Amino acid sequence: MEVPQEFESMRSYYDSEVQGAIQSLLEDDRFRRTVLNRVMKGIPLWLIRLYTRRFKTINHFQLGVIYPFILKKILRDSTDGFSHNFKLKSKDREDYLFMSNHRDIVLDSAYLDYILLPKGKTSVEIGIGNNLLIYPWIETLVRLNRSFVVNRSASAAELIEASAKLSSYIRFVITQKQKPVWLAQREGRAKDSDDRTQKSVLKMLTMSGEGSLCERLASLHITPLTISYEYDPCDYLKAQEFQQKRDNPGFKKSKQDDLDNMKTGILGYKGHIHYQVSEPIDREIALLDESVPRNVFLDQVAAIVDKHIFKGYKIYPGNRIALDMLRGDNAQSQYYTPKEKQKFERYLDGQLKKITIPNPDWDYLRERILTMYANPLINQLSVM
C-alpha cells in the first residue's frame, strides 16, 4: 500500500525498493567493512550479489539475510539462549502496536521479528531517531528493515508538528495497512531498568485519530511486550554515563558514544533473553473513567502498560542477587545458589573493570549497575 505523500521523507521502504537498497549497501565501502565482512566473512562479494538478487520483498530479505546471518549468529555468539511466550488469541490479525520496555537500540524490535517471521507474519515497523543515522548506509539498512525515521532534532517550535506526524504515521500503519508497529514505552532506554511508560509517548499517540482519548488509544491495539536480559552488555556504559551526568549536568553523548552503545549491545554477552507478550489492553482502557482530566487518564493508561510489562519479566538469579547486594540482606537467597552468586559477582567485577572514565567513583558505579539488575524484580514484586 502506498503511503500518503506527507510521510514520504520518513517511511520505510516499499517491497519494490528492496533490490535497489540492497545494491546500494553492497556498493558502500563503509558498510562492507563494518557489517558485511563480519556477518558474511569469507563469502566473496560476487556470490553475495548473486544470492541477494532473489529477494523481492522486505520479509524475504529479512528471512534470507537478517534472520540466518545476523539474528541467529548473535544468539549463537553472544547469548545462552532465547525464549518467548507469544500466544495472542487472534491468529490472523497483525494490527498490533507492540509497546515494550527498551533494552537495546537495535535488537529489541529485531528479536520480535525473529518470533514473527517464521510464523508467516509481517515484521514490525519501527521508529528510529534521525540522530542514529550517522552514515547513509545505516539509514538504508534500517529502512530496508521496516524502520521509519523519527525527527529527534526538531526544535521546540517544530516538536508538536513532528509528534503529530509521527502519531499519524503509526496510526496509518496499524489502521490502514493493518500491520504491526513496535514502539518503546519511553524515549530512549531506561538506563536504570526502571521501566516506566512516559506519558508523553501516550500523548503523542492521541494526537491523531478521531473520537475520545479512549477510542483513539483502543483503536491502536496497544500490546505490552516485556524484554528480559539476563545480562545487559551495555550496563557498564550506562553506569559511567550516570556518573558523567552526575559530575557534569550538561554532559551529552557523542555520535561515537551512540555507535559504541550499538556495537556493544549487538556483540556483547547477554546470557539468556526472554520475550513475553501480553494481550492487547483495549478492554482495560475502555473500562477507565474518561471524565477525569486528560493527564490523569493517560497516567492510568501508563499504569496498565507498566503492570503488564512488570508481570512479564523473566527473573534471573542475577536480579535477586543484585537486590540482596543492594539492600545488604539475604531476603532472596532461597532463589539462588552460592555458585550463582559467585558467577554474578565475577560478572559485576568484570564489567566495572571496563569503565574508562576519569576519576571513577567505584562505589557509585557499582550501585548503579546493581540497581539496573534489581529494578525488574522490585517492579514485578510491586504488582504481584
N, C-alpha and C positions, 0 to 999 in steps of 0.2 A: 504494500500500500504506500502510495506517495504521501509524503508529509506536507503540510501546508508550508508555503514559502517562508513564513515568519520563522520557521525552525531550521532553515537551510544551513545556517552557519554552525549549528550545534548538534545536528542529528548524527546518528550512527550511519554507517554505510548501508546502501542497498545491496541486495544479492548481486545485482548487475555490475556493481563496482568491485566485487571481490577480486577478480583477476588483475585488474589494474592496480589495486592496492598491494597485492602480493608481489607483483613485478616491481613496484616502486620500492618495496622493502628489500628485495633481492639486489637492487641496484645501489642501495645505500651502504657505503663502506663502514660507517659507524655501526649500523645495525648488524652487519655481518660480523664485525669484530666483537661487539658487545653481547649479541644474542645467538646468532646463527652458529658461530664456531663453537659455542658452548653446548647448545642443545642438539645440534646435529653434527657433532665432532667427527671428523674423518669422512664425512659424506661429501663427494665432490659437488661443486655448485651446479654443474650441468645436470646432475642426477636430481638435485633438489628442484631445479626448474622443471624438469620432466615430471616429477612426482606431483608438484603443486598445480600443474595445469588442469588436473582433473576436478579441482574444487570450484564449483559454480555458485555455491550458497555459503552464507556465514556458518550455518550449522555443519555443513560438510567440511569446511575448513577447520572448524574447531574440533570436530570428531577425528579428522585425519591428521592434524598437526598439533593443536594445543593440547588435546586430551592425551595422546600417547607420548609425545616428545617432551612436553613441559609438565603438565599436571601429574602424570604418572611418575615421571622422573623425580619431581620434587618430593612426592610422597615416598618414593624408594630411597632417595638420598638423604632426606632431612627430617623424616618422621618415623615413629614406631607404629604407625597405622592410622587409619581413618575410618570413622563410623558415622552413621546418621540414623535419625528417626524421622522419616519423611512420609507421613501417611495421611495426606489430605483426603477428606471423604470424597470430594469430587475428582474423578479420574480424568475428565475431559477438559475442564476449564484450565486456562493458563493466565487469566487476567488477575494476577495477584501482585500486590505491592509488598514484597518481602522487606520488612523493616527490621534491621538487625543491629546488634552491638558491633563495634568496629575494632577488629584486632590487627588487620594487615591492610596496607594501602592497596595492594594488588590482588591478594589471594582470596579475600573474603567472598567476593562475588564469583571468582573463578571456580571455587570448590562447590558453590551452589550449582554452577553449570555442570560440574563433574557428576553431580547427582542427576540433574535433569536430562542431559544429552542422551545417555544410554536408555532412558525411558521413552525416547522418541519425542521429547518435549523441546520447545524453543528455549534457547538460552536467554538469560535475563539481559535487559538493557540496564546500563549503569551510568551514573553521573560521575565524571572525573573533573577535578578542578583544573582550570587552564594553567594554574601555577605549576602543575606537574608535567606539563607538555614542554619539556625543556628542549627537546630536539624534534625535528619534523618526523623522524621515524617513530617516535613514541606516540604522537597523535595518530599517525597512520595505523599503527598496530592496535591501539585501543579502540579506534573507531571501527576497525575490522573485527573487533570482538564486542560489538554492540554497545560501545560507550558513547554517551552524548556529553558534550562539553559544557561544564558549568562555569560561569564567569565569576571567579574568585577575586578578580582585580577591579570589580566595579566600584566606582566612587560612592560616597554616601548618597549623592543625588540620583545615581543610577541603580542603586540597590533594589529599590521597590520594583522598578521595571524588570530588572534581571530576575528577581524572585517570582514575579508574576509569569514571566515567560517560562521559567523552569517548571512552575506548577502546571501551566497549560500543556507543556510537552509531556510531562509524566501522565497527566490525565488523558491526553491523546493516545499514548501507547496502550494504556490499560483499557480505556472505554471504547476507543475506535479500532485500534489494531487488535485489541483483546489479547495482548501479550504481556509477559511478566516484566517487572522492574525490581531491581534491588536498590535499596536506599538505606544508608546508615541512619541510626536514630539520632545522631548528632553530627555537627560539622567537625570533622577531624576525629582522631581516635581519643578515647578516654584513657589518658596516659597512666592513670592510677587504677584502671579497670573497674571504676565505679560507674557502671553503665546506666546512664540516665537519659531518657528521651528529652531532647531540647524542645521546648515549646515553640521555638522559632521554626523548627522543621515542620511541625503541625500547622503553624500559621501559614507557612508557605504553601502547603497542600490545599488550604482552604481559599487561596487566592484565585482559584479557578473553579468552574462548575457552577451549578445552579442549586437553589433551594437553601435549606438551613445548613448550619455547620455540620450537624449530624448527617444529613443527606450527602453533603459533599465528601465527607470522610468515609462514610459507609460505602459509597459507590466506587471507592478505590480498593476495597477488599484488603485492608491492611492485615498482613500476616506476619506475626512476630517470628523471628529466627534468632536462635541463640548459637553463637560460635564459641566453643571452648577449646583453648590450647592448654596442653599440659605444661609446656614451657614456651615463653614468648621470647624469640631470639633478639627482639629489639628492647628487652627490658632494661638493659644497661644504658642504651642510648636515651631512653625515656627518663631514666633516673638522672643522668648527667644533665639533661635538658631542664629537669626540675631545679637542679642546683644553679644552672646558668641563669634561669629566670629569677630565682630567689636572690642571687647576688647582683643581678643586673636586670631590673624590671623591664628595661627596654630591649632585652635580647630577642632577636629573631633568627630563626634558622636560615641558613643559606641554601641555594639550589643544590649545592654539593651535599649538604645535610639531608635534604629530601632524597637524593639519589642513594646515599649511604643507607638510609632507613629502608628504601625499597629493596635494595640489594640484600641487606641483612635479613629482612623479613622473608624474602623468597628463598635464600640459600641456607639460612641459619637453622639450627636444630630446634624442632618443635615438640618432640615427644609425640604424644597421641593427640589427634584432633577429632572433635565431635561436633556435628551439626544437628540441632533439634528444632523442628518446625512445628509451630502451633497452628491451630485452625484460625481462619480469619476472625477478626474481632467485631464484625459488622453488628451482630446481635447485642454484644456488650455495649457498643457505642449507642445503639438505638434505645437502650434502657436508661441512659443518662438523662438527667433533668436539664433541658435546654433553656430553662427560664433563668438560669444563673448567669452571671457576667461571662463574657466570652473567654477571658483568661482563666476563669475558674473551670469552665467547661473543658478547655484544652488541657489544663492541669489534670483533670480526671481521665482524659483520653491517654495522656502520657503515662499516668499511673497504671492503666490497663496494659499498655505495651510493656512497661517495666516489669510488671508482675509476671507476665508470660516469659519474658527473657530471663528473669531471675529463676523461675521454676525450671527452665530448660537447661541450666548449667549442668555439665558433667563435672562433678567434683573429684579432683585427683588428690592423691596423698599430699602433694606439694601445697595445695590450697589449705589443707588442715594443718600441716606443719608450719606454714607461714603464719597462720593465725595464732598458733600457740607461741611461736617465737616472738611475735609482735606483742602479745599480751603477757608473755613471761609465765605461762602456765602450761598445763598438760591436759586441758579440757577435751581436746580432740584426739588424744593419744590412743584411744581404743580403736581408732580407724586407720592407724598406720603402724608400721613396724620400725624397730630401731635401724634396720638396714635401709629402709626407705628414707628415714630422717637423715642418715649419713649421706645418702645419694643427693638429697636436696641441698644439704649444707655444702657439699663439694661443688654442686652446680652454682650455688649462690656465690661462693668464693671465686669460682672461675669467671663468672660474669662481672663481678666487681673489679677483677684484675684487668678487664678490657677497657675500663674507663680511663680516658687520657686527658681530661680537662685539668687546667692548672689548679692547684690548691684544693684537691678533692676533700670534701667533708665526709669521711668514710661512714660515720655513724648515721648521718642524714641519708646518704646514698643507699646504705643497707636498709634503712627503714622504708625508703621509697619503694625498693624492689619487693620487700616483704608485703607492703601494703597492696601492691599490684596483684599478688597472688592470694592475699587474704580476702580482698573485697568481693569476689564472686561468691565465696562461702558466706560472708557476712550478709550479702544481699539475699541469697537464697534462704538463709535461716529467717530473714525478716518476713518472708511471705509463706512460710510453711506452717 
